[in-house]
Amino acid sequence: MNRFIKPEGPEPDDTIRLTNLEHFLRSLYFLLKWKQVDSGLIEKIDERLRALSWYVQANVL
C-alpha cells in the first residue's frame, strides 16, 4: 500500500495516474468485499483511498 502515493504534479498525466490509482483501489476493495476476504487489506485500502481523496482532504466528506 505504501507504494500507492498521490502524484503531486500539476501535469495532466498526474491527474490521469491519480484517477487510475483510485479506480484500481476501489475495484480491488469491492472485489475483496464481495469475495468476503477477511483481511486487514480491506482496511488498508480504505485508509489509502481516504489519503488520496480530494474530498476527504477538503473536508467535504
Residue pairs with C-beta under 8 A, 6 or more apart in sequence:
1 44
1 45
1 47
1 48
4 21
4 25
4 48
4 52
6 18
6 21
6 51
6 52
7 13
7 14
7 15
7 17
7 18
8 14
18 52
21 52
22 49
22 52
22 53
25 45
25 48
25 49
25 52
26 49
28 45
29 42
29 45
29 46
29 49
32 39
32 41
32 42
32 45
33 42
50 56
53 61
55 61
